[in-house]
Amino acid sequence: MRRLPDYLPALRGSALSLLASDRLTRAVGDRAGAEREMREAIRHQPDYAAAHNNLASLLAGKGETRQAEYHFEKAIVIEPNNAGFRRNFELYSVVLLCLLACPSMAQRRPGVSALPYRFLLVVGDQWKDPASSIVEGGGEFNTIVALMKTWGLPFDIWRLDQQRLDQYHLLDRDGLPRYGTIIWDAGAEHARDKGIELVPQLVKDHGVNLVVLGDTVSAPDVSGLTGVRYISDFVSRENPVITEQHFLTRDSKGDLLPEGAYWPGYKVLAENAEALMKRATHPFLTMRQGQGGGRVVWLGVHRTGDQMQRQVARDLFKRCLVWAQGFALYAEYPKSVILFMDDMGTSDKSYLPYWHYLSPAEEQIRKGLIEPLKRHNAVMVQNVSTGFVDRQSQRVLNPWRQSHVVDELVPGRIHDYASTKRGLDAGLREGVFEIQAHGWTHMLPDLDSPPGPFWTAPMDGVGTYNWYQEFGDPVRKKEVPAIWQMFHLRRALECIQEDFGVRPLFVMVPGSGHGTSYPNHTARIAAQLGFGLSYFSGGEYLGPDLVVSLAPVVAYRTWAYDRPLFEIPWTVDAPYFLLHHDRDLSLDAGVFPRLLSHLGSGVRYRTANEYSAYLHAKIERESTAGDLALAVNYDRHYCRFFESRASAWTLHLSDETRHALGITGPEKQTVRIPKGLGRRSVRVGAGGVVVE
């Protein structure tokens, strides 16, 4: 800070008196509202000197020194001859010096960090898509992005193989940080000449927090911030153990490594950090909190071994983010499952020898599905195909108008798809079905080229080839062009809207084939058409920002009526995907009452639309106010589930934040947001949580 004018020390007593009476914090009744008004005025008129001065006074009263100084200086630059603005700034300077000289006074006015509620994930060359659109392939990078998405945490990705760190992009137009916490997952070899020297400046001067993973601590600037020096890798069968009690280690349960297994780790030396967990004799989790700087954590999960997939590592990582940022608002999915049923409406069951059964009729659907689902307060996602491939007319028909389909393999057997539709409609009315897309036809787009045509192919020969995939062509061993995939997905959207009056947000792969090259990438194409969630290779988040494989986080299994029941490996990080077919209902009327009884009580049955809504919700800091105010945004497309249903989020506060806000309750609490779309404010204080 600049040297103060000679006459200002005379103001020291009055400044201290002002602090002692706490008038700085009580001068404005609705501080947050006044701050919003000043910021809005500045947004419309950047050279409004009085607004800068008033905003600076508000910020100074909350202890947000860097922002206050910036806006005081702005006011003086705009009106250099305004004695009032100069005096306010000079008084503010004295107050700040008093606080620095009297630490006990500063401790009397603890505040919540006003940094943005947004995380920055910095990586090296882990992102294999050069177009920065698709995240897949496993590894710790895929796992971290999938976790951030399923938790609903706001974040951006910075890739050092294509970008560098600079103030140009990482500070906003007011010269303030755009991110509250940096997650460092870039090795030292990728950080050279990439502006890494900016990270210490952000941490020390701006108070940005830092969470460092694994061997990325070997970068000198990062090592200096963490106080941890990387020495080498090592291999051990030892699991991490808690050596110091702290918020970061609280409630840590389970083993990182399978019993008796030899797994790699990192040999490091904690030179200027506190080791909270150790593996063998080596630090595994460390923390450091400097005076005036951001909080810094190092977590020793082995990156190439992708130990981040282990639940205990995920839980530790989440606590690292909460402690570093001071708080987090995230989604949890305790004992949650999504039941999927495929194939209602498909034609192949009437002629394919190895997938042959009677299309379920209305009565079967009512007794075998609707009634047990209602008894268990459960819901099921019906992935339907609305394009009936008719071998007789060699056309695609509306399946629900086919009430007399002659079975090609069993003489006298008649399929009544119109009855199937009545059953689906009944489940939709009862609120136990959610209609989603299973492609359009469940068949290849090209049914004519060699070795076809399929239309007349014998069902003891060419007809049994794998024509029954829609987005990948195993018959000809090639990808289906993007133009065909887009056509089929659009038809699925249009026909489901026409037949059921709903627009699907989820698409289930018909068969197992799908495009994986960038031009023909099926999940990317589905995202382009407005789907928000898919299952092509283990589940995918689909959005205008990214396509993210959720396979490292979403556990799933295909189950059938003739397989033994099993225990679901629950995780709080995502709902379990349990996949089955209408074939199970057709061949065993008691299969789903048996399954639901086995799952038992306490299960939370979710739907694809609900999971999509949580994945696509937008959460941000409502302002840079010293209190804790967040905004939750639900849009009308991806989040439409919440238009008629409430939602629930977990608010997690660090010990320091709870103390600053005067909260004596538990570190975690549930925030319930009433039904409705748009923007909701979540304000946290000593009196509790208020949702507006």
HUPEBEL-V159075 format. One record per residue. N is the residue number from 0. NEAR is the number of other ideal C-beta (glycine too) atoms within 12 Angstrom. Layout:
n={N;N}
near={NEAR;NEAR}
//
This chain:
n={0;1;2;3;4;5;6;7;8;9;10;11;12;13;14;15;16;17;18;19;20;21;22;23;24;25;26;27;28;29;30;31;32;33;34;35;36;37;38;39;40;41;42;43;44;45;46;47;48;49;50;51;52;53;54;55;56;57;58;59;60;61;62;63;64;65;66;67;68;69;70;71;72;73;74;75;76;77;78;79;80;81;82;83;84;85;86;87;88;89;90;91;92;93;94;95;96;97;98;99;100;101;102;103;104;105;106;107;108;109;110;111;112;113;114;115;116;117;118;119;120;121;122;123;124;125;126;127;128;129;130;131;132;133;134;135;136;137;138;139;140;141;142;143;144;145;146;147;148;149;150;151;152;153;154;155;156;157;158;159;160;161;162;163;164;165;166;167;168;169;170;171;172;173;174;175;176;177;178;179;180;181;182;183;184;185;186;187;188;189;190;191;192;193;194;195;196;197;198;199;200;201;202;203;204;205;206;207;208;209;210;211;212;213;214;215;216;217;218;219;220;221;222;223;224;225;226;227;228;229;230;231;232;233;234;235;236;237;238;239;240;241;242;243;244;245;246;247;248;249;250;251;252;253;254;255;256;257;258;259;260;261;262;263;264;265;266;267;268;269;270;271;272;273;274;275;276;277;278;279;280;281;282;283;284;285;286;287;288;289;290;291;292;293;294;295;296;297;298;299;300;301;302;303;304;305;306;307;308;309;310;311;312;313;314;315;316;317;318;319;320;321;322;323;324;325;326;327;328;329;330;331;332;333;334;335;336;337;338;339;340;341;342;343;344;345;346;347;348;349;350;351;352;353;354;355;356;357;358;359;360;361;362;363;364;365;366;367;368;369;370;371;372;373;374;375;376;377;378;379;380;381;382;383;384;385;386;387;388;389;390;391;392;393;394;395;396;397;398;399;400;401;402;403;404;405;406;407;408;409;410;411;412;413;414;415;416;417;418;419;420;421;422;423;424;425;426;427;428;429;430;431;432;433;434;435;436;437;438;439;440;441;442;443;444;445;446;447;448;449;450;451;452;453;454;455;456;457;458;459;460;461;462;463;464;465;466;467;468;469;470;471;472;473;474;475;476;477;478;479;480;481;482;483;484;485;486;487;488;489;490;491;492;493;494;495;496;497;498;499;500;501;502;503;504;505;506;507;508;509;510;511;512;513;514;515;516;517;518;519;520;521;522;523;524;525;526;527;528;529;530;531;532;533;534;535;536;537;538;539;540;541;542;543;544;545;546;547;548;549;550;551;552;553;554;555;556;557;558;559;560;561;562;563;564;565;566;567;568;569;570;571;572;573;574;575;576;577;578;579;580;581;582;583;584;585;586;587;588;589;590;591;592;593;594;595;596;597;598;599;600;601;602;603;604;605;606;607;608;609;610;611;612;613;614;615;616;617;618;619;620;621;622;623;624;625;626;627;628;629;630;631;632;633;634;635;636;637;638;639;640;641;642;643;644;645;646;647;648;649;650;651;652;653;654;655;656;657;658;659;660;661;662;663;664;665;666;667;668;669;670;671;672;673;674;675;676;677;678;679;680;681;682;683;684;685;686;687;688;689;690;691}
near={19;14;10;23;16;9;12;26;19;14;24;24;15;20;32;23;18;26;32;19;13;15;18;35;26;15;19;25;10;16;31;31;20;24;35;24;22;35;29;17;22;29;17;12;15;19;16;23;30;24;30;37;36;31;40;37;37;40;41;42;35;34;33;37;31;31;40;38;30;30;41;40;29;33;36;27;20;22;23;14;12;20;14;19;29;24;23;37;36;33;35;41;31;31;41;34;26;30;27;18;17;19;13;13;24;21;14;17;28;23;32;38;41;35;37;35;42;31;44;40;41;44;37;35;21;36;34;23;29;12;17;22;25;36;43;36;23;26;30;39;39;40;40;46;44;41;42;43;43;40;38;41;43;33;40;27;35;36;30;33;25;19;26;24;35;19;21;14;18;31;23;19;14;27;21;29;37;32;42;41;45;51;45;50;45;44;31;24;17;30;35;20;13;29;24;38;23;31;44;28;26;38;40;25;21;37;37;41;46;54;49;50;46;44;38;46;44;34;37;20;31;43;34;29;42;49;30;43;27;33;21;15;21;23;19;25;18;24;28;38;23;22;24;22;14;28;34;40;30;24;21;33;19;18;21;38;29;15;12;11;18;17;30;27;40;41;27;37;23;33;21;21;33;27;34;34;38;28;35;24;19;33;38;45;48;44;41;38;32;22;12;20;25;36;43;43;50;50;54;47;42;34;36;23;28;28;37;39;30;31;27;31;42;37;31;41;46;40;37;46;43;40;40;46;45;40;45;43;45;41;40;33;34;20;22;34;41;42;44;45;48;42;38;53;49;45;43;45;39;36;36;31;19;17;28;24;31;26;43;42;30;27;19;34;37;28;24;32;45;34;24;32;35;24;17;28;17;36;38;44;46;48;43;51;50;46;40;39;40;29;30;18;13;16;16;31;24;28;39;32;20;31;22;16;34;20;25;26;24;17;8;10;20;20;37;28;38;25;29;45;33;24;38;46;27;27;40;30;17;24;19;34;37;40;43;45;51;45;52;40;42;45;42;38;37;27;35;18;15;13;23;24;20;34;24;16;24;18;24;14;13;19;30;22;27;27;39;37;36;45;47;34;31;21;30;23;13;20;28;38;24;26;17;29;41;29;25;42;46;28;28;45;31;21;34;39;18;17;35;29;14;30;30;46;41;50;48;49;41;44;34;23;32;37;33;29;21;21;20;26;35;46;46;38;38;43;34;24;30;31;44;43;50;51;41;43;31;30;40;48;48;43;33;19;24;33;39;43;37;44;31;40;41;41;31;31;22;22;30;27;26;14;17;11;20;16;13;26;18;23;32;28;40;41;40;35;39;39;32;36;39;43;30;35;44;33;23;23;23;20;32;41;25;22;35;30;17;22;30;16;14;14;27;27;35;39;38;47;34;39;48;45;39;42;49;41;41;31;40;28;37;31;33;38;38;36;38;42;34;41;27;42;27;35;25;18;24;36;37;30;35;33;21;17;24;20;36;32;35;32;40;36;37;36;27;27;32;29;20;28;31;20;28;13;19;15;27;28;22;23;34;20;35;20;20;22;26;21;21;33;29;37;30;38;24;20;13;19;33;22;27;18}
//
